[in-house]
Amino acid sequence: MLGDNLAIARKRRRQSMEAWATRLQVSVPTLRRMEKGDPSVAAGVYMTAAWLMNVHQAIASAADPKQDLVALEQEIQTANRRNAPKGKPDA
């Protein structure tokens, strides 16, 4: 999905693969793999492409800890366990 979006952004800017690869300092085959979403392409290549297209802030906000719903749910569960009654009350 990210690779597809970066490819669309490159095409909308009317940049050839050769020109864009030069700007990213990668080979055309690496650029082609990035645009296909190949996970073996270094994350730095994706980030550099996002920066060149001025969309890097979207990636930063996606990684914002406030957006991490799994961690938030775990914190809520931990808090609930911490505040749960311990054992039976003494009679």
Sequence and secondary structure as in RCSB ss.txt:
>XXXX:A:sequence
MLGDNLAIARKRRRQSMEAWATRLQVSVPTLRRMEKGDPSVAAGVYMTAAWLMNVHQAIASAADPKQDLVALEQE
IQTANRRNAPKGKPDA
>XXXX:A:secstr
 HHHHHHHHHHHTT  HHHHHHHHTS HHHHHHHHTT TTS HHHHHHHHHHTT HHHHHHHT GGG HHHHHHH
HHHHHHHHS  S    
